[in-house]
C-alpha cells in the first residue's frame, strides 16, 4: 500500500527516474509495444465514437500537456478517422472560450468528413484538406488560427524524414515559449526493419531522424524528457518537444 500525499501533484520524480532507468522494465515495455503492433493495438480504441488510433498512454500525456498549456488553437496534421481531432475538441470544449482544433489531411474521406461534421463537437473543429506542407494549406491553417497566439501542434501525417522535417519548418513558428509541438511515430526508428514493408518510411528515414535534424538547427525547442521517462509505452519517444525561447 502506498502512502497518500497531500500534494495536488502526487507523482514522485525520483521514482519516475528509477522506473525509467530500470532496464528490465524498459525491455518489457519495448517488447509489449512491438508485439502489440502485430495486432494493430491502436485500432482497438475510440474517443467519443471515433477511431482514435493512438496508444492510451499517449492520449493521457497529450491531455496533460493541453491542460498545462491551455492553448487557444490546436493544429493537427493527419486526421485518419478523426478520433484525435475529436479528442482535442473535447479538451477544448472543457477549457471553454473560442478555442479551435484545426485538423489537416491530404485526403479526408467522405465518410470521415460526414462523421466529423455531424459530431456533437463539430463546432470546435476546422477541417482542411490538402498536403500539410503545401504553402496554400499552411496559409489556411494560419487564417483559421487568426489572432490566437497560444498554439499547440501535433504532427502525425506522412512519416518520412523529408515530410516531417518540412512540417517542422512550417509549423514550429506557430508555437511560442511554454508551448508544445509533438511529433508522433518517432518510434519507427526503433522498430523491426520489416515493420513497414508497404510504407515509404522506416529505420533511418522517419520522424525521429527529422526531429534530430530539426533540434540540431533550432534552439527554440528541447525534448521534454519528463514524458520519455514516465510514458515507457509511446509512439513518440523523443517527440514531445517544448518551446523554451520566443
Number of C-alpha atoms within 10 A of each C-alpha: 3 4 5 7 9 7 7 6 7 9 11 8 12 9 11 15 13 12 16 18 12 11 11 11 13 15 12 13 16 17 13 12 19 15 12 12 14 9 10 10 14 15 13 12 16 19 18 15 12 20 18 24 20 20 17 15 14 18 17 11 16 19 16 12 19 19 14 12 15 20 23 21 26 24 25 24 24 23 26 22 20 23 22 23 30 28 20 26 24 20 16 25 15 10 15 11 9 11 23 23 30 24 25 28 21 19 14 20 13 9 10 15 17 11 15 22 15 10 16 13 18 17 15 20 21 18 21 21 16 16 19 27 19 13 12 12 18 19 11 15 21 16 10 18 22 10 10 15 13 20 25 27 24 21 23 21 23 22 24 20 21 16 18 27 21 16 22 20 13 15 22 21 12 18 22 20 13 16 23 29 26 22 27 24 21 25 20 25 18 14 16 11 11 9 15 13 9 8 10 12 19 23 19 14 17 24 33 28 19 24 20 14 13 18 15 10 9 11 11 17 25 18 20 17 14 13 20 17 17 19 18 20 20 25 19 20 24 24 27 24 23 22 20 14 13 10
